[in-house]
Amino acid sequence: MADNQNKPKQGQINIELDETVAQGIYSNLAIINHSVSEFVVDFVRIMPGTPKSKVKSRIILTPQHAKRFLKALNENIKRFENTHGEIKDFEQPPIPLNFGPTGEA
């Protein structure tokens, strides 16, 4: 009987999240490119005083999944703002980002 509890019910997907992926990756810049068959989203972390940054994660989506992702993100932003208030949309700073003066030791 315990085996039935671990099996997903019809119409459900069993998704596993390992510990490394669960920690997530911080990103403060996303670069989006597309072709006729896919959208490529590169997530980058830009840090102060660092002249070079690396792509930390790349997600490749079909156009249909990209549109579904957009709708889901919009819905979640609306729910967030209904609970916590409007997210202020500041003017996009030029690239490279200026984090202000850098310290010296």
N, C-alpha and C positions, 0 to 999 in steps of 0.2 A: 504494500500500500504506500510506503514511503517513496517508491519510484515514481508514482503518479504525481506526487507533489512537486517533483523537480522538473517534470516535463512541461513545456509551455502548452497552454490551451490553444485550440484551433484559432487562428487569426492573431496570435501573439507571437512576438519575436523574443527569443532569449538572447540578451546582449550582455557580454562580459566586459568588465572594466578592470584591467590589471592595475597594480599599485603605481607603477611608473607613469602610465598615461593619466591616472586619476589626479596626479599632482598638477597637471596642466603645464602650459608654457605661456609665459607672459609675452605679450606683443603690444607695441604702441604704434605700429604702422602696418597697414595691409596694402599690398600691391595686387591689382586685379588685371589679368589679361584674358583674352578669349579668342577662340577660333570658331569656325562654323560648328564644331562638334563638342567643344568643351570650354569651361571656365576654369582658370587656374588662379587660385588665391594664395599668395605668398605672405606669410606672417613674419614680420621682422621686429627685432628689439633694437632700438637706437638708444644708446646710453651716452651721458655727457662725457666730453673729453675723448671720445672714441672716434677716430676718423673713419673707421670702416665697420660696417655691420653685416651680419650674416642672416640669411633666411633661416628661421628656427623651425618652421613647419610649412608644408605645401599641401593644399587640399585641391583636388581636381574633381570637378563636378560636370555632369551633363547640363546642357541648357535648361532642361526641365527641372532637374534637381536644384540648380542655382535659383530658379524662379520660386520654387517651393521654399528654399532656404530664406530668400528675401521676405516672402509672406510670413513665415514663422518668426523671423527676427522682428519684423514690424509689429506683429501681434504681441510678442513678448515685451517690446519697448513700450507699447501702449499700456500693457498691464503694469509694468514697472512704474511708469509715470502716474498712473491712476493711484498707485499705492504710495509712492515716494515724491511725487511732484515732477515737474518738467525737467528734463535733462537739458542743461544749457549747452547750446551748440556754439562754441567759440570759433572765431575765424581761423581757418587752417593756416598754421605757420608755414613759412617756406622750408623746403628741404635743402640742406640739412637743418634739423631742428636745433635751435639755440636754447640750451639749458641754463644760460647765464654764465657768470664767471666760474672758472675752474679753480679749485684750491691747490695749494702747494704745501708739501710737507717739509 
